[in-house]
Amino acid sequence: MSMAYDEYMKQVVKPMRAELVQAGFQELTTDEEVEQYMEKAEETTLVVINSVCGCAAGLARPAVTQAVMNAEKKPANLVTVFAGQDKEATAKMREYFIGIEPSSPSMALLKGKEVVHFIPRHDIEDHSMEEIMNNLLDSFDKNL
């Protein structure tokens, strides 16, 4: 790919990254950052696999930010990787999702390194923001 394309995409995704960072998510942009984070993971972590697609913009990011802001029980940690942008970080995070097919966007609730709840793209796409929020909030209630 050309450098012009790469720079264009970096600019395009800035607000998509910022939406989760402003909601308190820590961005993990390299495979090393993911590995360092996961080596120390003991408490609960909500992982968002961010994406450029419309269902990420119109459903996933708004639903997860609202769920986190309004939850009585919240995961101890919030992290995100960006599929298609931070490819090595995303691939490394997916290594921890044992037996789960890659899906973007998606959300995983982990206890330590174990996935206890997973929301793949097909449970985001064609669902309302409220349904996705309730899916997350229910998983928080059951697992936190």
DSSP file (Angstrom, degrees, kcal/mol; ACC not computed):
  #  RESIDUE AA STRUCTURE BP1 BP2  ACC     N-H-->O    O-->H-N    N-H-->O    O-->H-N    TCO  KAPPA ALPHA  PHI   PSI    X-CA   Y-CA   Z-CA
    1    1 A M              0   0    0      0, 0.0     2,-0.1     0, 0.0     0, 0.0   0.000 360.0 360.0 360.0 153.4    0.0    0.0    0.0
    2    2 A S     >  -     0   0    0      1,-0.1     4,-2.2     4,-0.0     5,-0.1  -0.409 360.0-122.1 -79.2 157.0    1.1    3.5   -0.6
    3    3 A M  H  > S+     0   0    0      1,-0.2     4,-2.6     2,-0.2     5,-0.2   0.840 113.9  58.7 -65.1 -32.6    2.2    5.8    2.2
    4    4 A A  H  > S+     0   0    0      2,-0.2     4,-2.3     1,-0.2    -1,-0.2   0.910 106.9  46.9 -63.5 -41.5   -0.6    8.2    1.1
    5    5 A Y  H  > S+     0   0    0      2,-0.2     4,-2.7     1,-0.2     5,-0.2   0.936 111.7  50.4 -64.4 -47.0   -3.2    5.5    1.7
    6    6 A D  H  X S+     0   0    0     -4,-2.2     4,-2.1     1,-0.2    -2,-0.2   0.916 112.6  46.6 -58.1 -44.5   -1.8    4.6    5.1
    7    7 A E  H  X S+     0   0    0     -4,-2.6     4,-1.8     2,-0.2    -1,-0.2   0.900 110.8  52.7 -66.1 -40.5   -1.8    8.3    6.2
    8    8 A Y  H  X S+     0   0    0     -4,-2.3     4,-2.4    -5,-0.2    -2,-0.2   0.936 109.9  48.0 -58.7 -47.6   -5.3    8.7    4.9
    9    9 A M  H  X S+     0   0    0     -4,-2.7     4,-2.3     1,-0.2    -1,-0.2   0.877 107.0  56.1 -64.6 -37.6   -6.5    5.7    6.9
   10   10 A K  H  X S+     0   0    0     -4,-2.1     4,-0.6    -5,-0.2    -1,-0.2   0.902 111.4  44.6 -59.2 -39.7   -4.8    6.9   10.0
   11   11 A Q  H >< S+     0   0    0     -4,-1.8     3,-0.6     1,-0.2    -2,-0.2   0.894 111.2  53.2 -70.9 -40.3   -6.7   10.2    9.7
   12   12 A V  H 3< S+     0   0    0     -4,-2.4     4,-0.4     1,-0.2    -2,-0.2   0.893 111.8  44.6 -62.1 -41.1  -10.0    8.5    8.9
   13   13 A V  H 3X S+     0   0    0     -4,-2.3     4,-2.4     1,-0.2     5,-0.3   0.561  85.2  94.5 -86.1  -7.2   -9.9    6.2   12.0
   14   14 A K  H <X S+     0   0    0     -4,-0.6     4,-2.7    -3,-0.6    -1,-0.2   0.921  89.8  42.6 -51.4 -51.2   -8.8    8.9   14.5
   15   15 A P  H  > S+     0   0    0      0, 0.0     4,-1.7     0, 0.0    -1,-0.2   0.826 112.0  56.0 -68.1 -26.6  -12.4    9.7   15.7
   16   16 A M  H  > S+     0   0    0     -4,-0.4     4,-0.7    -3,-0.2    -2,-0.2   0.864 112.4  41.8 -69.8 -36.2  -13.2    6.0   15.7
   17   17 A R  H >X S+     0   0    0     -4,-2.4     4,-2.1     1,-0.2     3,-0.7   0.915 112.2  55.0 -71.0 -45.6  -10.3    5.4   18.1
   18   18 A A  H 3X S+     0   0    0     -4,-2.7     4,-3.1    -5,-0.3     5,-0.3   0.822  96.1  66.1 -61.2 -33.6  -11.0    8.5   20.2
   19   19 A E  H 3X S+     0   0    0     -4,-1.7     4,-0.5     1,-0.2    -1,-0.2   0.900 110.5  35.2 -57.8 -41.8  -14.6    7.4   20.8
   20   20 A L  H <<>S+     0   0    0     -3,-0.7     5,-2.3    -4,-0.7     3,-0.5   0.881 116.1  53.7 -80.5 -38.8  -13.5    4.4   22.9
   21   21 A V  H ><5S+     0   0    0     -4,-2.1     3,-1.9     1,-0.2    -2,-0.2   0.918 107.0  52.5 -61.1 -42.8  -10.4    6.1   24.4
   22   22 A Q  H 3<5S+     0   0    0     -4,-3.1    -1,-0.2     1,-0.3    -2,-0.2   0.754 104.9  57.0 -65.3 -22.7  -12.6    9.0   25.7
   23   23 A A  T 3<5S-     0   0    0     -4,-0.5    -1,-0.3    -3,-0.5    -2,-0.2   0.379 131.5 -92.7 -88.5   4.1  -14.9    6.3   27.3
   24   24 A G  T < 5S+     0   0    0     -3,-1.9    54,-0.3     1,-0.3     2,-0.3   0.527  77.3 142.8 102.7   6.9  -11.9    5.0   29.3
   25   25 A F      < -     0   0    0     -5,-2.3     2,-0.5    -6,-0.1    -1,-0.3  -0.606  45.3-135.3 -82.4 140.9  -10.6    2.2   27.0
   26   26 A Q  E     -a   79   0A   0     52,-2.6    54,-2.2    -2,-0.3     2,-0.4  -0.840  20.1-133.5 -92.8 125.8   -6.8    1.7   26.8
   27   27 A E  E     -a   80   0A   0     -2,-0.5     2,-0.6    52,-0.2    54,-0.2  -0.656  13.8-162.9 -80.9 132.7   -5.7    1.2   23.2
   28   28 A L        +     0   0    0     52,-2.7    54,-0.3    -2,-0.4    58,-0.1  -0.967  15.9 170.2-112.6 112.9   -3.3   -1.7   22.6
   29   29 A T        +     0   0    0     -2,-0.6    60,-0.4    52,-0.1     2,-0.3   0.530  55.0  47.8-107.6  -7.8   -1.7   -1.0   19.2
   30   30 A T  S  > S-     0   0    0     58,-0.1     4,-1.9    59,-0.1     5,-0.2  -0.907  79.1-118.6-130.2 159.9    1.1   -3.6   19.0
   31   31 A D  H  > S+     0   0    0     -2,-0.3     4,-2.6     1,-0.2     5,-0.2   0.852 116.4  56.7 -64.1 -32.4    1.4   -7.3   19.6
   32   32 A E  H  > S+     0   0    0      2,-0.2     4,-2.8     1,-0.2     5,-0.2   0.912 105.4  49.9 -64.6 -42.2    3.9   -6.5   22.3
   33   33 A E  H  > S+     0   0    0      2,-0.2     4,-2.4     1,-0.2    -2,-0.2   0.908 112.0  48.3 -62.7 -41.1    1.4   -4.3   24.2
   34   34 A V  H  X S+     0   0    0     -4,-1.9     4,-3.1     2,-0.2     5,-0.2   0.946 113.0  47.5 -63.1 -47.9   -1.2   -7.0   24.0
   35   35 A E  H  X S+     0   0    0     -4,-2.6     4,-2.2     1,-0.2    -2,-0.2   0.919 112.6  48.6 -61.6 -44.6    1.2   -9.6   25.3
   36   36 A Q  H  X S+     0   0    0     -4,-2.8     4,-0.9     2,-0.2    -1,-0.2   0.912 114.5  46.6 -61.3 -42.4    2.4   -7.4   28.1
   37   37 A Y  H >X S+     0   0    0     -4,-2.4     3,-0.8    -5,-0.2     4,-0.7   0.957 114.2  46.0 -63.7 -50.0   -1.2   -6.6   29.1
   38   38 A M  H 3< S+     0   0    0     -4,-3.1     3,-0.5     1,-0.3    -2,-0.2   0.803 103.1  63.4 -68.7 -29.4   -2.4  -10.1   29.0
   39   39 A E  H 3< S+     0   0    0     -4,-2.2    -1,-0.3    -5,-0.2    -2,-0.2   0.843 113.2  36.5 -59.7 -32.7    0.6  -11.5   30.9
   40   40 A K  H << S+     0   0    0     -4,-0.9     2,-0.3    -3,-0.8    -1,-0.2   0.479  86.2 126.3 -98.3  -5.3   -0.6   -9.4   33.9
   41   41 A A     <  +     0   0    0     -4,-0.7    72,-0.1    -3,-0.5     4,-0.1  -0.382  14.7 136.8 -64.9 117.1   -4.3   -9.8   33.4
   42   42 A E        +     0   0    0     -2,-0.3    -1,-0.2    70,-0.2    71,-0.1   0.593  57.6  54.6-126.0 -37.8   -5.9  -11.1   36.6
   43   43 A E  S    S-     0   0    0      1,-0.2    69,-2.4    68,-0.1     2,-0.3   0.002 103.4 -61.8 -85.6-164.8   -9.1   -9.1   37.0
   44   44 A T  E     -B  111   0A   0     67,-0.2    33,-1.7    30,-0.1     2,-0.4  -0.616  51.1-171.7 -84.8 143.6  -11.9   -8.7   34.6
   45   45 A T  E     -Bc 110  77A   0     65,-2.2    65,-3.2    -2,-0.3     2,-0.6  -1.000  17.4-150.9-136.2 132.8  -11.3   -7.0   31.2
   46   46 A L  E     -Bc 109  78A   0     31,-2.6    33,-2.6    -2,-0.4     2,-0.5  -0.933  20.2-164.7 -99.7 121.4  -13.7   -5.9   28.5
   47   47 A V  E     -Bc 108  79A   0     61,-3.2    61,-2.5    -2,-0.6     2,-0.5  -0.918   4.6-163.4-108.5 128.9  -12.0   -6.1   25.2
   48   48 A V  E     -Bc 107  80A   0     31,-2.0    33,-2.0    -2,-0.5     2,-1.0  -0.962  11.2-152.2-111.3 122.9  -13.4   -4.3   22.1
   49   49 A I  E     -Bc 106  81A   0     57,-2.7    57,-1.3    -2,-0.5    33,-0.2  -0.835  28.9-153.0 -87.9 102.0  -12.2   -5.4   18.7
   50   50 A N  E     - c   0  82A   0     31,-3.0    33,-2.1    -2,-1.0     2,-0.3  -0.300  16.5-176.6 -77.8 160.8  -12.9   -2.0   17.0
   51   51 A S        -     0   0    0     31,-0.2    33,-0.1     2,-0.1    31,-0.0  -0.976  37.1-124.8-155.2 162.0  -13.6   -1.7   13.3
   52   52 A V  S    S+     0   0    0     -2,-0.3     5,-0.1    31,-0.2    -1,-0.1   0.669  74.4 111.5 -81.7 -19.7  -14.2    0.8   10.5
   53   53 A C  S >> S-     0   0    0      1,-0.1     4,-1.8     3,-0.1     3,-0.6   0.035  80.4-109.9 -62.7 164.2  -17.5   -0.7    9.4
   54   54 A G  H 3> S+     0   0    0      1,-0.2     4,-3.3     2,-0.2     5,-0.3   0.830 115.6  57.5 -63.0 -35.6  -20.9    0.9    9.9
   55   55 A C  H 3>>S+     0   0    0      1,-0.2     5,-2.8     2,-0.2     4,-1.1   0.785 107.0  50.0 -71.5 -23.4  -22.1   -1.6   12.6
   56   56 A A  I <4>S+     0   0    0     -3,-0.6     5,-2.7     3,-0.2    -2,-0.2   0.913 117.1  40.4 -72.2 -44.3  -19.1   -0.6   14.7
   57   57 A A  I  <5S+     0   0    0     -4,-1.8    -2,-0.2     1,-0.2    -3,-0.2   0.913 125.5  33.5 -71.3 -43.8  -19.8    3.1   14.3
   58   58 A G  I  <5S+     0   0    0     -4,-3.3    -3,-0.2    -5,-0.1    -1,-0.2   0.673 137.7   6.3 -89.9 -17.5  -23.6    3.0   14.6
   59   59 A L  I  X5S+     0   0    0     -4,-1.1     4,-2.5    -5,-0.3     5,-0.3   0.674 119.7  48.9-129.9 -58.5  -24.0    0.1   17.1
   60   60 A A  I  ><S+     0   0    0     -5,-2.8     4,-2.7     2,-0.2     5,-0.3   0.953 114.0  40.5 -63.3 -56.0  -20.9   -1.4   18.7
   61   61 A R  H  ><S+     0   0    0     -5,-2.7     4,-2.3     1,-0.2     5,-0.3   0.938 119.2  45.1 -63.3 -46.8  -19.0    1.7   19.9
   62   62 A P  H  > S+     0   0    0      0, 0.0     4,-2.2     0, 0.0    -1,-0.2   0.911 115.2  48.8 -62.7 -38.6  -22.1    3.6   21.1
   63   63 A A  H  X S+     0   0    0     -4,-2.5     4,-2.5     2,-0.2    -2,-0.2   0.929 113.6  44.9 -66.5 -44.6  -23.5    0.5   22.8
   64   64 A V  H  X S+     0   0    0     -4,-2.7     4,-2.4    -5,-0.3     5,-0.2   0.896 113.7  49.1 -69.5 -38.5  -20.3   -0.4   24.7
   65   65 A T  H  X S+     0   0    0     -4,-2.3     4,-2.2    -5,-0.3    -1,-0.2   0.920 114.5  45.3 -67.0 -41.1  -19.6    3.2   25.8
   66   66 A Q  H  X S+     0   0    0     -4,-2.2     4,-2.1    -5,-0.3    -2,-0.2   0.906 112.7  51.1 -66.9 -41.2  -23.2    3.6   27.1
   67   67 A A  H  X S+     0   0    0     -4,-2.5     4,-1.2    -5,-0.2    -2,-0.2   0.932 112.6  45.7 -61.9 -45.4  -23.1    0.2   28.8
   68   68 A V  H  < S+     0   0    0     -4,-2.4     3,-0.3     1,-0.2    -1,-0.2   0.907 114.2  48.2 -65.4 -41.3  -19.8    1.0   30.5
   69   69 A M  H  < S+     0   0    0     -4,-2.2    -1,-0.2    -5,-0.2    -2,-0.2   0.833 120.6  36.5 -68.4 -31.0  -21.0    4.4   31.6
   70   70 A N  H  < S+     0   0    0     -4,-2.1    -1,-0.2    -5,-0.2    -2,-0.2   0.455  88.8 114.5-104.0  -1.4  -24.3    3.1   32.9
   71   71 A A     <  -     0   0    0     -4,-1.2     3,-0.1    -3,-0.3    -4,-0.0  -0.455  51.0-157.2 -74.7 139.2  -23.3   -0.2   34.5
   72   72 A E  S    S+     0   0    0      1,-0.2     2,-0.5    -2,-0.2    -1,-0.1   0.895  92.8  42.1 -75.2 -43.7  -23.6   -0.7   38.2
   73   73 A K  S    S-     0   0    0     64,-0.1    -1,-0.2    -3,-0.1    68,-0.1  -0.912  81.9-176.8-102.6 128.2  -21.0   -3.5   37.9
   74   74 A K        -     0   0    0     -2,-0.5   -30,-0.1    70,-0.1    -6,-0.1  -0.937  31.2-102.5-127.0 147.3  -18.1   -2.7   35.6
   75   75 A P        -     0   0    0      0, 0.0   -30,-0.1     0, 0.0    69,-0.0  -0.331  30.2-125.9 -59.9 149.6  -15.1   -4.6   34.4
   76   76 A A  S    S+     0   0    0    -32,-0.2     2,-0.3     1,-0.1   -31,-0.2   0.824  91.9  32.3 -66.4 -31.3  -11.9   -3.6   36.2
   77   77 A N  E     - c   0  45A   0    -33,-1.7   -31,-2.6     2,-0.0     2,-0.4  -0.959  61.9-161.7-133.5 146.3  -10.2   -3.0   32.9
   78   78 A L  E     + c   0  46A   0     -2,-0.3   -52,-2.6   -54,-0.3     2,-0.3  -0.991  21.5 165.4-128.0 121.2  -11.2   -1.7   29.4
   79   79 A V  E     -ac  26  47A   0    -33,-2.6   -31,-2.0    -2,-0.4     2,-0.3  -0.933  13.2-165.8-134.5 159.7   -9.0   -2.3   26.4
   80   80 A T  E     -ac  27  48A   0    -54,-2.2   -52,-2.7    -2,-0.3     2,-0.3  -0.998   8.4-168.4-145.4 146.2   -9.4   -2.1   22.6
   81   81 A V  E     - c   0  49A   0    -33,-2.0   -31,-3.0    -2,-0.3     2,-0.7  -0.928  25.1-128.3-125.9 155.7   -7.5   -3.2   19.5
   82   82 A F  E >>  - c   0  50A   0    -54,-0.3     4,-3.0    -2,-0.3     3,-1.5  -0.885  17.0-142.0-115.6 106.3   -8.4   -2.0   16.0
   83   83 A A  T 34 S+     0   0    0    -33,-2.1   -31,-0.2    -2,-0.7     4,-0.1  -0.346  87.6  16.2 -62.5 140.5   -8.9   -4.7   13.4
   84   84 A G  T 34 S+     0   0    0      1,-0.1    -1,-0.2   -33,-0.1     3,-0.1   0.247 129.0  53.9  80.7 -14.7   -7.6   -3.8   10.0
   85   85 A Q  T <4 S+     0   0    0     -3,-1.5     2,-0.8     1,-0.1    -2,-0.2   0.742 115.0  29.6-113.4 -53.7   -5.5   -1.0   11.5
   86   86 A D  S  X S+     0   0    0     -4,-3.0     4,-2.5     1,-0.2     5,-0.2  -0.653  76.0 167.9-108.6  72.1   -3.4   -2.6   14.2
   87   87 A K  H  > S+     0   0    0     -2,-0.8     4,-2.5     1,-0.2     5,-0.2   0.859  70.6  47.5 -61.4 -43.3   -3.2   -6.0   12.6
   88   88 A E  H  > S+     0   0    0      2,-0.2     4,-2.3     1,-0.2    -1,-0.2   0.904 113.3  48.9 -67.6 -39.9   -0.5   -7.6   14.8
   89   89 A A  H  > S+     0   0    0    -60,-0.4     4,-2.4     2,-0.2    -2,-0.2   0.914 113.0  47.7 -64.1 -42.7   -2.2   -6.4   18.0
   90   90 A T  H  X S+     0   0    0     -4,-2.5     4,-2.4    -8,-0.2    -2,-0.2   0.923 111.9  49.1 -65.1 -44.5   -5.6   -7.7   16.9
   91   91 A A  H  X S+     0   0    0     -4,-2.5     4,-1.0    -5,-0.2    -1,-0.2   0.905 111.9  49.5 -61.8 -41.5   -4.1  -11.1   15.8
   92   92 A K  H >< S+     0   0    0     -4,-2.3     3,-0.6     1,-0.2     4,-0.5   0.915 110.8  49.0 -65.4 -43.1   -2.3  -11.4   19.2
   93   93 A M  H >< S+     0   0    0     -4,-2.4     3,-1.6     1,-0.2     4,-0.4   0.906 106.5  56.8 -63.1 -40.2   -5.5  -10.6   21.2
   94   94 A R  H >< S+     0   0    0     -4,-2.4     3,-1.3     1,-0.3    -1,-0.2   0.761  92.0  70.8 -64.5 -23.4   -7.5  -13.1   19.2
   95   95 A E  T << S+     0   0    0     -4,-1.0    -1,-0.3    -3,-0.6    -2,-0.2   0.792  96.1  53.6 -61.2 -26.1   -5.0  -15.8   20.2
   96   96 A Y  T <  S+     0   0    0     -3,-1.6     2,-1.3    -4,-0.5    19,-0.3   0.596  88.9  80.6 -83.8 -11.5   -6.5  -15.5   23.7
   97   97 A F  S X  S-     0   0    0     -3,-1.3     3,-2.1    -4,-0.4    -1,-0.2  -0.519  78.0-162.6 -93.1  66.5  -10.0  -16.1   22.3
   98   98 A I  T 3   +     0   0    0     -2,-1.3     3,-0.1     1,-0.3    17,-0.1  -0.256  68.8   3.0 -60.6 126.7   -9.6  -19.9   22.2
   99   99 A G  T 3  S+     0   0    0      1,-0.2     2,-0.5    -2,-0.0    -1,-0.3   0.515 102.1 119.0  78.9   5.5  -12.1  -21.6   20.0
  100  100 A I    <   -     0   0    0     -3,-2.1    -1,-0.2    -6,-0.2    -3,-0.1  -0.912  63.8-126.0-110.3 126.8  -13.7  -18.3   18.9
  101  101 A E        -     0   0    0     -2,-0.5    -3,-0.0     1,-0.1     2,-0.0  -0.371  38.1 -93.9 -65.6 143.9  -13.8  -17.3   15.2
  102  102 A P        +     0   0    0      0, 0.0     2,-0.3     0, 0.0    -1,-0.1  -0.333  52.5 175.2 -58.4 139.1  -12.3  -13.9   14.4
  103  103 A S        -     0   0    0     -3,-0.1   -54,-0.1    17,-0.0    16,-0.1  -0.978  21.4-130.1-152.3 132.1  -15.1  -11.3   14.3
  104  104 A S  S    S+     0   0    0     -2,-0.3     2,-0.1     1,-0.2   -54,-0.1  -0.992  90.7  22.0-136.2 127.8  -15.0   -7.5   13.8
  105  105 A P  S    S+     0   0    0      0, 0.0     2,-0.3     0, 0.0   -55,-0.2   0.670  93.2 140.0 -73.1 166.0  -16.4   -5.7   15.5
  106  106 A S  E     -B   49   0A   0    -57,-1.3   -57,-2.7    -2,-0.1     2,-0.4  -0.970  37.2-140.6-161.3 169.6  -16.7   -7.8   18.6
  107  107 A M  E     -BD  48 119A   0     12,-1.8    12,-3.1    -2,-0.3     2,-0.4  -0.999  11.9-169.2-140.1 139.4  -16.5   -7.7   22.4
  108  108 A A  E     -BD  47 118A   0    -61,-2.5   -61,-3.2    -2,-0.4     2,-0.6  -0.997  11.7-152.7-132.8 132.7  -15.1  -10.1   24.9
  109  109 A L  E     -BD  46 117A   0      8,-2.9     7,-3.2    -2,-0.4     8,-1.3  -0.922  24.1-168.9-101.8 123.5  -15.4  -10.2   28.6
  110  110 A L  E     -BD  45 115A   0    -65,-3.2   -65,-2.2    -2,-0.6     2,-0.6  -0.878  24.7-157.0-116.0 144.3  -12.4  -11.9   30.2
  111  111 A K  E >  S-BD  44 114A   0      3,-2.6     3,-2.1    -2,-0.4     2,-0.5  -0.972  83.7 -42.3-111.0 110.9  -11.7  -13.1   33.7
  112  112 A G  T 3  S-     0   0    0    -69,-2.4   -70,-0.2    -2,-0.6   -69,-0.1  -0.593 126.3 -27.6  65.0-120.1   -8.0  -13.1   33.8
  113  113 A K  T 3  S+     0   0    0     -2,-0.5     2,-0.5   -72,-0.1    -1,-0.3   0.391 117.3 101.8-104.2   1.2   -7.1  -14.6   30.4
  114  114 A E  E <   -D  111   0A   0     -3,-2.1    -3,-2.6   -17,-0.1     2,-0.5  -0.748  69.8-131.9 -95.2 128.8  -10.4  -16.7   30.0
  115  115 A V  E     +D  110   0A   0     -2,-0.5    -5,-0.3   -19,-0.3     3,-0.1  -0.666  29.1 171.4 -75.6 120.9  -13.2  -15.4   27.8
  116  116 A V  E     +     0   0A   0     -7,-3.2     2,-0.3    -2,-0.5    -6,-0.2   0.564  69.6  17.3-106.5 -13.9  -16.4  -15.7   29.8
  117  117 A H  E     -D  109   0A   0     -8,-1.3    -8,-2.9    26,-0.0     2,-0.4  -0.947  65.1-171.7-157.1 137.5  -18.7  -13.9   27.4
  118  118 A F  E     -D  108   0A   0     -2,-0.3   -10,-0.2   -10,-0.2    -3,-0.0  -0.998   9.8-164.9-136.5 134.2  -18.3  -13.0   23.7
  119  119 A I  E     -D  107   0A   0    -12,-3.1   -12,-1.8    -2,-0.4     2,-0.0  -0.919  19.1-164.5-117.6 102.6  -20.4  -10.9   21.4
  120  120 A P    >   -     0   0    0      0, 0.0     3,-1.8     0, 0.0     4,-0.2  -0.275  38.0 -93.9 -81.0 171.8  -19.5  -11.5   17.7
  121  121 A R  G >> S+     0   0    0      1,-0.3     4,-3.2     2,-0.2     3,-2.2   0.858 122.7  61.4 -52.3 -40.6  -20.4   -9.3   14.8
  122  122 A H  G 34 S+     0   0    0      1,-0.3    -1,-0.3     2,-0.2   -16,-0.1   0.692 102.6  51.8 -68.3 -14.2  -23.6  -11.3   14.1
  123  123 A D  G <4 S+     0   0    0     -3,-1.8    -1,-0.3     1,-0.0    -2,-0.2   0.327 117.7  39.4 -96.7   6.0  -24.9  -10.3   17.5
  124  124 A I  T X4 S+     0   0    0     -3,-2.2     3,-1.8    -4,-0.2    -2,-0.2   0.702  98.7  78.2-111.5 -55.1  -24.2   -6.7   16.8
  125  125 A E  T 3< S+     0   0    0     -4,-3.2     3,-0.1     1,-0.3    -1,-0.0  -0.337 109.0  10.0 -59.7 135.0  -25.2   -6.3   13.1
  126  126 A D  T 3  S+     0   0    0      1,-0.3     2,-0.3    -3,-0.1    -1,-0.3   0.655 107.4 108.4  66.1  17.3  -29.0   -6.1   12.7
  127  127 A H  S <  S-     0   0    0     -3,-1.8    -1,-0.3     1,-0.0     2,-0.1  -0.880  73.2-108.8-116.4 155.2  -29.5   -5.7   16.5
  128  128 A S     >  -     0   0    0     -2,-0.3     4,-2.0     1,-0.1     5,-0.2  -0.412  25.5-114.8 -79.0 159.9  -30.5   -2.5   18.2
  129  129 A M  H  > S+     0   0    0      1,-0.2     4,-2.6     2,-0.2     5,-0.2   0.884 118.8  54.7 -58.4 -38.5  -28.1   -0.5   20.4
  130  130 A E  H  > S+     0   0    0      2,-0.2     4,-2.7     1,-0.2    -1,-0.2   0.885 105.5  51.8 -64.9 -39.3  -30.3   -1.4   23.4
  131  131 A E  H  > S+     0   0    0      2,-0.2     4,-2.1     1,-0.2    -1,-0.2   0.914 112.1  46.0 -63.2 -42.3  -30.1   -5.1   22.7
  132  132 A I  H  X S+     0   0    0     -4,-2.0     4,-2.3     2,-0.2    -2,-0.2   0.918 112.8  50.0 -66.9 -43.6  -26.3   -4.9   22.5
  133  133 A M  H  X S+     0   0    0     -4,-2.6     4,-3.2     1,-0.2     5,-0.2   0.936 111.5  48.7 -59.1 -46.7  -26.2   -2.8   25.7
  134  134 A N  H  X S+     0   0    0     -4,-2.7     4,-2.8     1,-0.2     5,-0.2   0.874 108.0  54.7 -63.4 -37.1  -28.4   -5.3   27.5
  135  135 A N  H  X S+     0   0    0     -4,-2.1     4,-1.8     2,-0.2    -1,-0.2   0.936 113.5  42.4 -59.5 -46.7  -26.3   -8.2   26.3
  136  136 A L  H  X S+     0   0    0     -4,-2.3     4,-2.3     2,-0.2    -2,-0.2   0.942 114.6  49.0 -64.4 -49.0  -23.2   -6.5   27.8
  137  137 A L  H  X S+     0   0    0     -4,-3.2     4,-2.5     1,-0.2    -2,-0.2   0.889 110.5  51.4 -62.0 -39.4  -25.0   -5.5   31.0
  138  138 A D  H  X S+     0   0    0     -4,-2.8     4,-2.1    -5,-0.2    -1,-0.2   0.905 109.6  50.4 -62.0 -40.9  -26.3   -9.0   31.5
  139  139 A S  H  X S+     0   0    0     -4,-1.8     4,-1.9    -5,-0.2    -2,-0.2   0.879 109.9  50.7 -66.5 -36.1  -22.8  -10.4   31.1
  140  140 A F  H  X S+     0   0    0     -4,-2.3     4,-2.3     2,-0.2    -2,-0.2   0.944 110.6  49.2 -63.2 -47.1  -21.5   -7.9   33.6
  141  141 A D  H  < S+     0   0    0     -4,-2.5    -2,-0.2     1,-0.2    -1,-0.2   0.877 116.7  41.8 -60.3 -38.5  -24.2   -8.9   36.1
  142  142 A K  H  < S+     0   0    0     -4,-2.1    -1,-0.2    -5,-0.2    -2,-0.2   0.778 126.1  30.0 -79.7 -27.5  -23.5  -12.6   35.6
  143  143 A N  H  <        0   0    0     -4,-1.9    -2,-0.2    -5,-0.2    -3,-0.2   0.522 360.0 360.0-116.4  -7.0  -19.7  -12.5   35.6
  144  144 A L     <        0   0    0     -4,-2.3    -3,-0.1    -5,-0.2   -70,-0.1   0.434 360.0 360.0-108.4 360.0  -18.5   -9.6   37.8
